[in-house]
Amino acid sequence: MRDSLRDALVTRLLSYERVVEVGIGRESAVAAELAERGVEVVAIDVHEFPVPDGVRFVRDDVFAREELSNPGPYEDADAIYALNIPVELHRPTAHVARRVGADFLFTTLGYDEPSIPVSREALPGDTLYVADGNPRSQE
């Protein structure tokens, strides 16, 4: 990830106290920087991945979580974000975010259009999609 894109994402997410990154994988630069700046970060993935100091990892599946009544690691999140999220995860992640009252912000794989209604924010070399109806963005 380019430094300018990482910096723009971090700047955008700094307004939240507690965030959940869905699908962290091996790219943890944004989560690490947010944690260093005092944001509580929970990293989610279906596979076990090491995360930086200050970031809590939880193995979870957003598809399965969408159907469960227990919000699990998403509870009390101000924002749920995902970087390079596949189109099939847009809807379930947005549903979980709405259920816990969190904003949902994401980037796509680059060639996908969002499968949910969004607004767009230009970032250096990418687009940040913000799910329509984000509860915290409307406060």
C-alpha positions in Angstrom: 0.0 0.0 0.0 1.3 3.4 -0.9 2.1 5.7 2.0 -0.2 8.5 0.6 -3.1 6.1 0.4 -2.4 4.7 3.9 -2.1 8.2 5.3 -5.4 9.3 3.7 -7.2 6.3 5.1 -5.8 6.8 8.6 -6.7 10.5 8.5 -10.3 9.6 7.5 -10.7 6.9 10.2 -9.1 8.9 13.1 -12.5 10.5 13.9 -13.6 7.1 15.3 -12.8 5.8 18.7 -13.3 2.0 18.0 -13.0 0.5 14.5 -13.1 -3.0 13.2 -11.2 -4.0 10.0 -12.8 -6.8 8.1 -10.4 -9.1 6.2 -7.1 -7.7 7.5 -5.0 -10.4 5.8 -1.3 -9.6 5.6 -1.8 -5.9 5.1 -2.0 -4.3 8.5 -0.4 -0.9 7.9 -3.7 1.1 8.4 -4.7 -0.8 11.5 -1.1 -0.4 13.0 -1.1 3.4 12.4 -4.6 3.8 13.8 -3.6 1.8 17.0 -0.5 3.9 17.3 -2.7 7.0 17.3 -5.0 5.8 20.0 -7.8 4.3 18.1 -9.0 0.9 19.4 -8.7 -1.5 16.5 -10.1 -5.0 16.2 -8.9 -7.0 13.1 -11.1 -9.7 11.7 -10.3 -12.4 9.2 -11.5 -16.0 8.5 -7.8 -17.0 8.7 -5.4 -16.5 11.5 -3.0 -13.6 10.8 -0.4 -11.9 13.0 -1.3 -8.3 13.8 0.7 -5.4 15.1 1.0 -4.4 18.8 -2.1 -2.6 19.9 -4.4 -4.4 17.4 -6.6 -7.2 18.7 -7.2 -10.0 16.3 -10.5 -12.1 16.2 -11.1 -14.9 13.9 -14.6 -14.4 12.5 -16.7 -14.7 9.4 -18.8 -11.7 8.4 -21.1 -14.0 6.3 -21.9 -16.1 9.4 -22.1 -13.1 11.7 -24.8 -11.5 9.5 -27.1 -14.4 10.5 -26.3 -14.4 14.2 -28.0 -12.3 16.8 -24.8 -11.9 18.8 -22.7 -9.1 17.2 -19.5 -10.6 18.6 -16.4 -8.5 17.9 -18.4 -5.9 16.0 -20.3 -4.8 19.1 -19.6 -1.1 20.1 -17.7 -0.4 16.9 -18.0 3.2 15.7 -16.9 2.1 12.2 -16.3 -1.0 10.3 -13.9 -0.7 7.4 -12.4 -3.0 4.8 -9.7 -2.6 2.3 -9.9 -4.3 -1.1 -13.1 -6.1 0.0 -14.6 -8.5 -2.6 -18.1 -7.6 -3.8 -19.7 -10.6 -2.2 -18.8 -9.2 1.2 -20.3 -5.7 0.7 -23.9 -6.6 1.7 -23.1 -8.8 4.7 -20.6 -6.3 6.1 -23.0 -3.4 5.6 -25.7 -5.4 7.4 -23.5 -6.1 10.4 -22.5 -2.4 10.5 -26.1 -1.2 10.5 -27.0 -3.7 13.2 -24.4 -2.4 15.6 -24.9 1.3 14.6 -21.4 1.6 12.9 -20.4 3.4 9.8 -19.2 1.1 6.9 -16.3 2.4 4.8 -14.4 0.4 2.2 -12.3 0.1 -0.9 -12.8 -2.5 -3.6 -10.5 -4.7 -5.5 -10.3 -1.9 -8.0 -12.4 -3.3 -10.8 -15.5 -3.9 -8.8 -18.3 -1.5 -8.3 -20.0 -1.5 -4.9 -23.0 -3.8 -4.6 -24.7 -1.5 -2.1 -25.7 2.2 -2.2 -22.7 4.4 -1.4 -21.2 7.8 -1.6 -17.7 8.2 -2.9 -14.6 10.0 -1.5 -11.5 10.4 -3.6 -8.3 9.2 -2.1 -4.8 9.3 -3.6 -5.0 6.5 -6.2 -8.2 5.0 -4.9 -11.8 5.6 -4.0 -13.2 5.2 -0.5 -16.8 4.1 -0.5 -19.1 5.1 2.4 -22.3 3.0 2.7 -25.4 5.1 2.5 -27.3 5.5 5.7 -24.2 5.3 7.9 -25.6 6.2 11.3 -22.5 8.1 12.7 -21.9 10.1 9.6 -25.4 11.6 10.0 -24.9 12.9 13.6 
